[in-house]
Structures are given as C-alpha cells and as structure tokens.
Amino acid sequence: MFLTISTTGTPERPATDLGFLLHKHPDKAQAFSTSHGVAHVLYPEASVERCTAALLLEIDPVALVRRGKGKGRGGAPDAALAQYVNDRPYAASSLLAVALSTVFKSALRGVCKALPERAAEPLPLRIEVPAVPARGGAELVGSLFGPLGWTTVDARPVALDEAFPAWGESRYVQLVLEGELRLADALRQLYVLLPVLDDAKHYWVAPDEVEKLLRAGEGWLADHPERQLITSRYLSRRWGLTKEATNRLELVRLAEADDIDVEAIDNAVEDPAPEADDAPAETAGSAETPTTAERTVSLAEQRRDAILTALRDAGAASVLDLGCGQGQLVQALLKDVRFTKVVGADVSVRALTVAARRLKVERMSERQAERVRLMQSSLTYTDKRLKGHDAAVLSEVIEHVDLPRLPALEYAVFGTARPATVVVTTPNVEYNVRWETLPAGHVRHRDHRFEWTRAEFRAWAEKVALRHGYAVRYVPVGPDDPEVGPPTQMAVFTVTGTEKPAKTTRPAETATTTTTTTTTTVKEEKAA
C-alpha cells in the first residue's frame, strides 16, 4: 500500500520544507508500528526544487485476520471471503487512512512549530496513490475530490489484466491529485475519503467515529455536495451515527455561512445560565418586560399554561414537544399524570443534555422514566419516531426556521407525524412596540428568522390546516392589547380527516408562504 506527496519550491521557500510540515526528516527512512503492520516513511527525492515523501504500509495479513473477525468487526468484505489472499496489502483503504493519522498526526492538525506560516498557507501539491478501490468508479472519485480545490483529479481505471483487454476494468483506479492546498487539508481529505471510496472499514465503527469525521472534515465536509454519501459510507451506513453526524454538520454549515461559532447556532441553550422566566426562545431584558403592565407571572409561564390547557382540552395522553430546548415544557407535562407519554425532541445536543439534567432523568423512578423520552431530531426531516402521538407542540419554534424550510417542517409534522392535535405558538410582531428595551425593527431574539403579524400567522395556519385536513382556532397568550394584540399568538390545530391528496403535501409544492415584515439572513432550520 503506497502513497506519495510531492511539492515544488524555490531557493527562498525550498521544497524540503515538506519535511518540517510532516515532522519527518528527508535524510532518514523511518518505520512505525501500526495495529496491522509497519508504516515506512522515506523520501525518493529531496531538493530545493522538488521534494517527495512516500508512505509505504506493509500489511501483516495474520494480524489483520486476528484483529478483524470478518465483515462488521475488523474485516473488509473481501477479507471475509479470502482472509489471507485479498487486496488489503496494496489497495489504499481505511488501513492506509489510519496509518496517515498515526504517522502524520501533527501534520493532520496543521501544527508545525518550526514553520507555522508554511503550515497555514497553501502549497503546490501532487498526491499519487497507485491503487484505490473505488466503488462508484472514476466518476465518484471526481465528485468527491473535485469540489475540494484540486485543479487536477485524475482517476484512471486499472485494467483487470492488460494482457486481456476484453476482461474490462477493475474496481481500482490510479489516483493523481494536483493543486494548491494546505497540507493539513489534503491529508484530512484523504483520511476521510479513502475509506469512503473503498466503502468498507477494517475495524468496528463505534460512536467516537462521528467525532473523528467532524474533526477531519472541518472546513470542507459541511458544504460538500456529496456530504450525505460521505457521511453514510464513512460511518459504515450505521443509521443512528449517520443521522447524528448529519445534524451536527448542518449546524457547522449554518455557522460557516454566517461566519460565527457553532455555539451561536446551537443556541437552544443560552449562556450564561437560563433566564429567570425560563423562556428558551426569548432572552431576559429584551422582550419580557412590557411597559404597559407589571406582571407577577412571566410570559413564558403564561405560554406554558395556555399550552397545557389546550392539551388537556384535547384529551391528549401522548405528547411531542418539538424543539423542546432545555425541557421546561417537558417538565411541566410530567407533573400532570394525564400525560402518560412525553417526548422531547430537539436538533441541539446541548439542549437535550441540559434538559436531561433539568428532568433528573438518571434519578427518575422506573415508572416515571417510562413516561419520558428525549431524542435528537431535525424538524425539517420526516422521522418515523414522531408518529403515533396524540398531540404535538411547536412552542416558539417556527420563527427559528427559514421561510423556505417551513414547508418541510409543515410536511414532517402535519403530513407525516400527523398527531390529532398540534399546538403552535409564535411571537406577535405587532406587540413589539410595547417592549421598552427592544429597538424598533428588531426581532425578539437574534436567531429569529421572522416574526409574523396576527394576519400573517393566521394566513399561514389556514393554509396548513386546509392542506393537511385540520381545523384551527386561535388563542391569545398574555395581555391582549386592544391595538396590537397579545405578545404571543397560539394556534390549536385539530385533525378532521379531510387531508388533500398526497401530491399536494410535498414540501416542494408547499413552498409558498406569507411574506413577512421582518426577516434575517437565510439559513437552514434551527429549532431552539
């Protein structure tokens, strides 16, 4: 198994700087033990003008068999069929990816104390891998490496036998990559994409593989057009791990789009500690203290009371809290024995962690623990786990979703999950003039994509109800101002069984929504 990395240079910036970046001296041939053999690093050429580092991995077939007991736990599919005669010694696979991460660990991180400026800048690179198993052919190789900044992606199919051209091509390609990239970026791409092309791993894929993927994919994977295929193959098609990685990569993509930290997107949990009124979608001092009246009960508490009343009136026993945030509503639901099953769902892992602590899940009695479940789920994707419940609540959630993504949320909740009752609350933008500390034209929370007037909210709700076979009524929450209405508007949807034909419920055909008076930059869904 063989790989070479070459670069060119000048007297001012010699090519032999590659040795500093890889932390391997060009004048030495070095050997490193790995779990399945020995990795050798040597330099076939090392001059001011051109330098090439080679990684040669000698596979120990006996060690491979002993550590991998067939497909799914250490062995590639081919090794399961022929343990001692297979392509693992020469075809670049996850074995070579692991050797890369072991031998060039510091280079993968972009760390070079001797030449930090060289590590941070693009280099003219040429990477050659003589034999890469490509399940998907040369076309797939191009679609994986093409969007990553390489000027040349040459994947030449290897013939089964050059003496017998009629036999056709093998599933292997000879790969050559050329372009100007940071060395760390190039190595991380290879670390992820070599096992993706092989579509097999020689070791058991554990949950920590998600973290490895996110680290290696930093800066390029979140926006890659083949992100779903890469994630699925890298995680050996383990559905739960793939979904977790996809959701977290989506948060990374949103953060990169706005040039902010992921924590600013994954903000269902506010820093510092939660506000006094426990309102996960609004912050203290911004929109919770109106000038027209002094309340002893916060708006967040009034909102929860209104939701609980609507659920009791509907006779719901099994309730979904979609976009549950830190679990305040879940906690309130569990205090009422009428609600026998409570599910809190959120895209934010941080929020679910805080919710679990709030609910003291680990210390619950067995009977109480059977009533509650917390799970990660993105509300703009259908999720079969959301089916079969009496009611669903979207409390201060829809305004965190970009308008073009609302039809997807609508379809996932009303079209697919389809509970008998759906309760939706959202801010009333008309009431914002009553907030003393809220500047004119600003939304109540920095993550709100829009805030609707009462007419806009009702227009949206009526369309949703008509499309999916629901009746809808409206309930004011908080003081109902005669001029601008209540601070929170609530819609209670009740299924009627008169849903329109399925073709009208697809997200692509329900993409038209009421225009709003207040919008923010376009992002994907974030349920806080």
C-alpha positions as CSV (number, residue, x, y, z in Angstrom):
1,M,0.0,0.0,0.0
2,F,1.7,3.1,-1.3
3,L,1.2,6.9,-1.3
4,T,3.4,9.8,-2.3
5,I,3.1,13.5,-1.5
6,S,5.2,15.9,-3.6
7,T,5.7,19.7,-3.7
8,T,7.9,22.2,-5.5
9,G,9.9,25.1,-4.2
10,T,12.3,27.9,-4.7
11,P,15.6,28.9,-3.0
12,E,13.6,31.3,-0.8
13,R,11.0,28.7,0.0
14,P,12.6,25.3,-0.6
15,A,10.5,22.2,-1.3
16,T,12.3,20.4,1.5
17,D,10.2,22.4,3.9
18,L,7.8,19.5,3.4
19,G,9.9,17.5,5.9
20,F,9.2,20.1,8.6
21,L,5.5,20.1,7.9
22,L,5.3,16.3,8.0
23,H,7.7,16.2,11.0
24,K,9.8,13.6,9.2
25,H,13.4,14.3,8.1
26,P,14.1,13.9,4.4
27,D,17.6,12.3,5.2
28,K,16.1,9.5,7.2
29,A,14.0,6.4,6.4
30,Q,11.7,5.8,9.4
31,A,9.4,2.9,10.4
32,F,6.3,3.0,12.6
33,S,4.3,0.1,14.1
34,T,0.6,0.1,13.4
35,S,-2.1,-2.4,14.6
36,H,-1.9,-4.2,11.2
37,G,1.6,-3.8,10.1
38,V,4.5,-1.5,9.6
39,A,4.4,2.0,8.1
40,H,7.6,3.3,6.4
41,V,8.3,7.0,5.6
42,L,11.0,7.8,3.1
43,Y,11.9,10.5,0.6
44,P,12.6,9.3,-3.0
45,E,13.7,12.9,-3.8
46,A,14.5,15.9,-1.7
47,S,15.9,19.0,-3.3
48,V,15.2,22.7,-3.2
49,E,13.2,22.5,-6.3
50,R,11.2,19.3,-5.6
51,C,10.5,17.1,-2.6
52,T,8.6,13.8,-2.4
53,A,7.6,12.0,0.7
54,A,6.4,8.4,0.4
55,L,4.3,6.4,2.8
56,L,4.6,2.6,2.4
57,L,2.4,0.4,4.5
58,E,3.3,-3.2,4.9
59,I,0.2,-5.2,6.0
60,D,0.6,-8.2,8.2
61,P,-2.2,-10.5,6.9
62,V,-2.1,-12.6,10.1
63,A,-2.6,-9.6,12.3
64,L,-5.4,-8.4,10.0
65,V,-7.2,-11.7,10.4
66,R,-6.6,-11.9,14.2
67,R,-7.9,-8.4,14.9
68,G,-10.8,-8.5,12.4
69,K,-13.3,-11.3,12.6
70,G,-14.9,-10.9,9.3
71,K,-17.2,-8.1,7.9
72,G,-18.5,-5.7,10.5
73,R,-15.8,-6.1,13.0
74,G,-12.4,-5.6,11.6
75,G,-12.5,-7.3,8.2
76,A,-13.3,-5.9,4.8
77,P,-15.9,-7.9,2.8
78,D,-13.1,-9.3,0.6
79,A,-11.1,-10.4,3.7
80,A,-14.2,-12.3,4.9
81,L,-14.2,-14.3,1.7
82,A,-10.4,-14.9,1.5
83,Q,-8.7,-14.0,4.7
84,Y,-5.1,-14.4,3.5
85,V,-5.4,-13.7,-0.2
86,N,-7.1,-10.3,-0.8
87,D,-6.4,-6.7,-1.9
88,R,-5.7,-5.3,1.6
89,P,-1.8,-5.3,1.2
90,Y,-1.8,-3.0,-1.9
91,A,-5.2,-1.2,-2.2
92,A,-5.5,2.2,-0.4
93,S,-8.2,1.7,2.2
94,S,-9.1,2.6,5.8
95,L,-5.8,0.8,6.7
96,L,-3.9,3.5,4.9
97,A,-6.1,6.2,6.4
98,V,-5.3,5.0,9.9
99,A,-1.6,4.9,9.0
100,L,-1.8,8.5,7.8
101,S,-3.4,9.7,11.1
102,T,-0.8,7.7,13.1
103,V,2.4,8.7,11.2
104,F,1.4,12.3,10.2
105,K,-0.6,13.2,13.3
106,S,0.8,16.7,13.8
107,A,0.6,17.4,10.1
108,L,-3.1,16.5,10.1
109,R,-3.7,19.1,12.8
110,G,-1.8,21.7,10.8
111,V,0.8,22.0,13.6
112,C,4.4,23.0,12.8
113,K,6.3,25.0,15.4
114,A,9.4,25.3,13.1
115,L,7.4,26.8,10.1
116,P,4.0,27.8,11.3
117,E,3.5,30.2,8.4
118,R,4.1,27.4,5.9
119,A,1.7,25.1,7.6
120,A,-1.0,27.8,7.4
121,E,-0.6,28.5,3.7
122,P,-1.4,26.5,0.5
123,L,1.4,24.6,-1.1
124,P,1.7,23.2,-4.7
125,L,0.9,19.6,-4.0
126,R,0.8,16.4,-6.1
127,I,-0.5,13.3,-4.4
128,E,-0.4,9.9,-6.1
129,V,-2.0,6.6,-5.0
130,P,-1.3,3.7,-7.4
131,A,-4.3,1.6,-6.4
132,V,-7.5,3.0,-4.9
133,P,-10.6,0.8,-4.6
134,A,-13.4,3.0,-6.0
135,R,-16.9,1.5,-5.5
136,G,-18.6,4.0,-7.9
137,G,-15.8,4.3,-10.4
138,A,-13.7,7.2,-11.6
139,E,-16.9,9.4,-11.8
140,L,-17.4,9.1,-8.0
141,V,-13.7,9.9,-7.4
142,G,-14.2,13.1,-9.3
143,S,-17.4,14.1,-7.5
144,L,-15.6,13.6,-4.1
145,F,-12.3,15.4,-4.7
146,G,-13.5,17.8,-7.4
147,P,-15.2,20.3,-5.1
148,L,-12.3,20.5,-2.7
149,G,-10.0,22.8,-4.6
150,W,-7.9,20.4,-6.6
151,T,-7.1,21.7,-10.1
152,T,-6.5,18.1,-11.4
153,V,-8.3,15.0,-10.2
154,D,-7.1,12.1,-12.5
155,A,-8.7,8.8,-11.7
156,R,-7.6,6.3,-14.3
157,P,-9.3,2.9,-14.1
158,V,-6.9,-0.1,-13.7
159,A,-7.5,-3.0,-16.2
160,L,-8.2,-6.4,-14.7
161,D,-5.4,-7.7,-16.9
162,E,-3.6,-5.7,-19.5
163,A,-2.9,-8.8,-21.5
164,F,-6.7,-9.4,-21.8
165,P,-8.4,-6.1,-22.5
166,A,-11.7,-7.8,-23.2
167,W,-11.9,-8.6,-19.5
168,G,-12.6,-4.9,-18.9
169,E,-11.7,-2.6,-16.0
170,S,-11.3,-3.5,-12.3
171,R,-12.9,-1.5,-9.5
172,Y,-9.5,0.1,-8.8
173,V,-8.2,3.5,-10.1
174,Q,-4.8,5.1,-10.2
175,L,-5.4,8.4,-8.4
176,V,-3.4,11.6,-9.0
177,L,-4.4,14.9,-7.3
178,E,-2.8,18.2,-8.1
179,G,-3.5,21.7,-6.7
180,E,-2.6,24.3,-4.2
181,L,-4.0,23.3,-0.8
182,R,-2.9,23.4,2.8
183,L,-1.1,20.1,3.6
184,A,-3.3,19.5,6.6
185,D,-6.4,19.9,4.4
186,A,-5.1,17.5,1.9
187,L,-4.3,14.9,4.5
188,R,-7.6,15.2,6.2
189,Q,-9.4,14.8,2.9
190,L,-7.5,11.6,2.2
191,Y,-8.2,10.3,5.8
192,V,-11.9,10.6,5.2
193,L,-12.3,9.8,1.5
194,L,-10.1,6.7,1.1
195,P,-12.4,4.5,3.3
196,V,-15.4,6.2,1.6
197,L,-14.2,5.2,-1.8
198,D,-13.5,1.6,-0.6
199,D,-16.9,1.6,1.1
200,A,-15.5,-0.6,3.9
201,K,-13.6,-0.3,7.1
202,H,-11.2,-2.8,8.7
203,Y,-12.5,-2.0,12.2
204,W,-15.7,-1.7,14.2
205,V,-17.3,1.7,13.7
206,A,-18.0,3.0,17.2
207,P,-19.8,6.2,18.2
208,D,-16.5,8.1,18.5
209,E,-16.2,7.8,14.7
210,V,-18.6,10.7,14.5
211,E,-16.1,12.9,16.3
212,K,-13.3,11.7,14.1
213,L,-15.3,12.5,11.0
214,L,-16.2,16.0,12.2
215,R,-12.6,16.8,13.1
216,A,-11.2,15.6,9.8
217,G,-14.0,17.2,7.9
218,E,-13.6,20.6,9.5
219,G,-13.6,23.4,6.8
220,W,-14.8,21.3,3.9
221,L,-17.3,18.5,4.7
222,A,-20.2,20.6,5.9
223,D,-20.6,22.3,2.4
224,H,-19.6,19.3,0.3
225,P,-22.3,18.4,-2.3
226,E,-21.8,14.7,-1.5
227,R,-21.9,15.2,2.2
228,Q,-24.6,12.6,2.8
229,L,-22.8,9.9,0.8
230,I,-19.5,10.6,2.5
231,T,-21.1,10.5,6.0
232,S,-23.0,7.4,5.4
233,R,-20.1,5.4,3.9
234,Y,-17.6,6.7,6.4
235,L,-19.8,5.5,9.3
236,S,-20.5,2.2,7.6
237,R,-24.1,3.1,7.0
238,R,-24.9,3.0,10.7
239,W,-28.2,4.9,10.6
240,G,-28.0,6.4,14.0
241,L,-24.4,7.6,13.7
242,T,-25.1,9.0,10.2
243,K,-28.1,11.0,11.4
244,E,-26.1,12.4,14.4
245,A,-23.2,13.4,12.1
246,T,-25.6,14.9,9.5
247,N,-27.4,17.1,12.1
248,R,-24.1,18.3,13.6
249,L,-22.6,19.0,10.2
250,E,-25.7,21.0,9.4
251,L,-25.1,23.2,12.4
252,V,-21.5,23.6,11.2
253,R,-22.7,24.6,7.8
254,L,-25.0,27.2,9.2
255,A,-22.3,28.7,11.4
256,E,-19.9,28.9,8.5
257,A,-22.5,30.6,6.3
258,D,-22.7,33.4,8.8
259,D,-19.0,33.3,9.9
260,I,-20.0,32.6,13.5
261,D,-19.3,29.9,16.0
262,V,-21.3,26.7,16.1
263,E,-22.3,27.6,19.6
264,A,-24.1,30.6,18.3
265,I,-26.3,28.4,16.1
266,D,-26.7,25.6,18.6
267,N,-28.2,28.2,20.9
268,A,-31.2,26.5,22.4
269,V,-29.1,26.7,25.5
270,E,-28.2,30.3,26.4
271,D,-25.0,31.3,28.0
272,P,-24.8,32.3,30.9
273,A,-27.5,30.3,32.8
274,P,-31.1,30.2,31.7
275,E,-33.1,33.3,32.3
276,A,-35.3,33.8,35.3
277,D,-38.5,33.3,33.4
278,D,-37.3,30.1,31.8
279,A,-38.2,31.2,28.3
280,P,-35.9,29.3,26.0
281,A,-36.7,31.3,22.9
282,E,-36.6,34.8,24.4
283,T,-33.9,36.5,26.5
284,A,-34.4,38.4,29.7
285,G,-34.3,42.2,29.3
286,S,-35.1,42.1,25.6
287,A,-38.8,41.3,25.3
288,E,-40.1,40.0,28.6
289,T,-40.7,43.3,30.4
290,P,-43.5,45.4,28.8
291,T,-44.1,49.0,29.8
292,T,-47.8,48.7,29.8
293,A,-48.3,46.4,32.8
294,E,-46.4,44.8,35.6
295,R,-46.9,41.0,35.8
296,T,-46.1,38.6,38.6
297,V,-46.4,35.7,36.2
298,S,-43.9,35.7,33.3
299,L,-44.9,35.4,29.7
300,A,-43.1,32.1,29.4
301,E,-45.2,30.7,32.3
302,Q,-48.4,32.0,30.7
303,R,-47.5,30.4,27.5
304,R,-46.9,27.0,29.1
305,D,-50.2,27.3,31.0
306,A,-52.0,28.0,27.7
307,I,-50.4,25.0,26.0
308,L,-51.2,22.7,28.9
309,T,-54.8,23.9,28.9
310,A,-55.1,23.2,25.1
311,L,-53.7,19.7,25.5
312,R,-56.0,18.9,28.4
313,D,-59.0,20.2,26.5
314,A,-58.0,17.9,23.6
315,G,-57.7,14.9,25.9
316,A,-54.2,14.2,24.8
317,A,-52.2,11.5,26.7
318,S,-49.1,11.1,24.4
319,V,-47.4,14.5,23.7
320,L,-44.5,15.5,21.5
321,D,-42.6,18.7,22.4
322,L,-40.9,19.5,19.2
323,G,-37.9,21.9,19.6
324,C,-38.0,21.2,23.4
325,G,-35.0,23.3,24.2
326,Q,-34.0,23.0,27.8
327,G,-37.1,20.9,28.7
328,Q,-39.2,23.4,30.6
329,L,-42.4,22.3,28.9
330,V,-41.5,18.6,29.2
331,Q,-41.0,19.1,32.9
332,A,-44.5,20.8,33.2
333,L,-46.1,18.0,31.2
334,L,-44.6,15.3,33.5
335,K,-46.2,17.0,36.6
336,D,-49.6,16.1,35.2
337,V,-50.4,12.4,35.3
338,R,-52.9,12.8,32.5
339,F,-49.9,12.9,30.1
340,T,-48.8,9.3,30.1
341,K,-46.1,9.7,27.4
342,V,-44.0,12.8,26.8
343,V,-41.3,13.0,24.1
344,G,-38.9,16.0,23.9
345,A,-37.2,16.4,20.5
346,D,-34.5,18.9,19.5
347,V,-31.8,19.2,17.0
348,S,-29.4,20.6,19.6
349,V,-27.4,18.1,21.5
350,R,-26.5,20.7,24.1
351,A,-30.2,21.5,24.7
352,L,-31.0,17.8,25.2
353,T,-28.2,17.4,27.7
354,V,-29.4,20.4,29.7
355,A,-33.0,19.0,29.5
356,A,-31.9,15.6,30.9
357,R,-30.2,17.4,33.8
358,R,-33.2,19.5,34.5
359,L,-35.5,16.5,34.5
360,K,-33.0,14.4,36.5
361,V,-33.5,11.5,34.1
362,E,-30.8,9.4,35.7
363,R,-32.5,9.6,39.1
364,M,-36.1,9.0,38.0
365,S,-38.2,6.1,39.2
366,E,-38.7,3.4,36.7
367,R,-42.4,4.3,36.3
368,Q,-41.6,8.0,35.7
369,A,-38.7,7.1,33.3
370,E,-41.1,5.1,31.2
371,R,-43.2,8.3,30.6
372,V,-40.4,10.4,29.1
373,R,-38.0,10.2,26.2
374,L,-35.5,12.8,24.9
375,M,-34.3,12.4,21.3
376,Q,-32.4,14.3,18.7
377,S,-34.4,15.1,15.6
378,S,-34.4,17.8,12.9
379,L,-37.9,19.1,12.4
380,T,-37.4,19.7,8.7
381,Y,-36.9,15.9,8.0
382,T,-39.5,13.2,8.4
383,D,-38.9,11.0,11.4
384,K,-40.9,7.8,11.9
385,R,-40.3,8.1,15.7
386,L,-42.7,11.1,15.7
387,K,-45.7,9.1,14.5
388,G,-48.4,7.7,16.7
389,H,-48.8,10.5,19.3
390,D,-52.0,12.3,20.3
391,A,-50.6,15.8,20.2
392,A,-47.5,17.8,19.2
393,V,-46.3,21.2,20.4
394,L,-44.2,23.7,18.5
395,S,-43.7,26.3,21.2
396,E,-41.7,29.3,19.9
397,V,-40.1,27.1,17.2
398,I,-41.3,28.1,13.7
399,E,-39.8,31.6,13.9
400,H,-36.3,29.9,14.1
401,V,-36.9,28.2,10.8
402,D,-36.0,29.9,7.5
403,L,-39.1,30.6,5.4
404,P,-38.1,28.3,2.5
405,R,-37.7,25.5,5.0
406,L,-41.2,25.9,6.7
407,P,-42.9,23.7,4.1
408,A,-40.5,20.9,5.1
409,L,-41.4,21.3,8.8
410,E,-45.1,21.5,7.9
411,Y,-44.9,18.2,5.9
412,A,-42.9,16.5,8.6
413,V,-45.3,17.4,11.4
414,F,-48.7,17.8,9.8
415,G,-48.3,15.5,6.8
416,T,-46.2,12.6,8.2
417,A,-46.3,12.6,12.0
418,R,-49.9,13.8,11.8
419,P,-51.0,13.9,15.5
420,A,-54.6,14.6,16.3
421,T,-53.8,17.9,17.9
422,V,-51.0,20.4,17.1
423,V,-50.3,23.5,19.2
424,V,-48.2,26.2,17.7
425,T,-47.1,29.4,19.4
426,T,-45.0,32.2,17.9
427,P,-44.3,35.9,18.8
428,N,-46.8,38.6,17.6
429,V,-44.5,41.2,15.9
430,E,-47.2,43.9,16.3
431,Y,-46.7,43.7,20.1
432,N,-43.0,44.5,19.8
433,V,-43.8,48.2,20.0
434,R,-44.8,47.6,23.6
435,W,-41.3,46.4,24.6
436,E,-39.4,49.3,26.1
437,T,-35.9,47.8,25.6
438,L,-36.5,46.4,22.1
439,P,-35.1,48.7,19.3
440,A,-37.6,49.5,16.5
441,G,-37.4,47.0,13.6
442,H,-35.6,44.3,15.7
443,V,-36.8,40.8,16.4
444,R,-37.1,39.5,19.9
445,H,-34.2,37.0,19.6
446,R,-31.1,37.1,17.4
447,D,-31.9,33.7,16.0
448,H,-35.5,34.6,14.8
449,R,-35.7,34.3,11.0
450,F,-39.0,36.2,11.0
451,E,-41.8,37.4,13.3
452,W,-45.3,37.5,12.0
453,T,-48.3,39.8,12.4
454,R,-51.6,38.2,13.5
455,A,-52.8,38.3,9.9
456,E,-49.7,36.6,8.6
457,F,-49.8,33.9,11.2
458,R,-53.5,33.2,10.6
459,A,-52.9,33.1,6.8
460,W,-50.2,30.5,7.2
461,A,-52.2,28.5,9.7
462,E,-55.3,28.4,7.5
463,K,-53.2,27.1,4.5
464,V,-51.6,24.4,6.7
465,A,-55.0,23.4,8.0
466,L,-56.6,23.2,4.6
467,R,-53.7,21.3,3.1
468,H,-53.5,18.6,5.7
469,G,-57.0,18.2,7.0
470,Y,-57.1,20.2,10.2
471,A,-59.4,22.7,11.8
472,V,-57.7,25.6,13.5
473,R,-58.6,28.0,16.3
474,Y,-56.6,30.9,17.8
475,V,-55.9,31.7,21.4
476,P,-54.2,34.9,22.7
477,V,-51.4,34.4,25.2
478,G,-50.5,37.2,27.6
479,P,-52.3,40.6,27.9
480,D,-54.5,41.1,24.8
481,D,-53.8,44.7,23.8
482,P,-56.8,46.3,22.0
483,E,-54.5,47.9,19.4
484,V,-51.6,45.4,18.8
485,G,-53.0,42.2,20.2
486,P,-51.2,39.7,22.6
487,P,-47.4,39.3,22.9
488,T,-47.8,35.6,21.9
489,Q,-50.2,34.1,19.4
490,M,-51.2,30.5,19.6
491,A,-53.0,28.2,17.0
492,V,-54.6,24.9,18.0
493,F,-55.0,22.5,15.1
494,T,-57.4,19.6,15.3
495,V,-57.4,16.9,12.7
496,T,-60.6,16.5,10.7
497,G,-59.6,13.7,8.4
498,T,-60.1,15.7,5.2
499,E,-56.5,15.8,4.1
500,K,-55.9,16.7,0.5
501,P,-54.3,14.2,-1.9
502,A,-50.7,13.4,-1.0
503,K,-49.2,15.1,-4.0
504,T,-50.2,18.5,-2.6
505,T,-48.5,17.9,0.7
506,R,-44.9,17.5,-0.6
507,P,-42.6,20.2,0.6
508,A,-41.7,21.3,-2.9
509,E,-45.3,22.1,-3.7
510,T,-46.0,24.0,-0.5
511,A,-43.0,26.3,-0.7
512,T,-45.1,29.4,-0.9
513,T,-45.7,31.2,2.5
514,T,-46.9,34.5,3.5
515,T,-44.4,37.3,3.2
516,T,-43.2,38.8,6.4
517,T,-42.3,42.3,7.6
518,T,-39.2,41.2,9.4
519,T,-36.6,38.7,8.1
520,T,-33.0,37.8,8.8
521,T,-30.2,36.2,6.7
522,V,-31.2,32.9,5.1
523,K,-30.0,29.8,6.9
524,E,-31.3,26.3,7.3
525,E,-33.5,25.1,10.1
526,K,-32.5,25.5,13.8
527,A,-35.1,24.5,16.3
528,A,-34.3,26.2,19.6
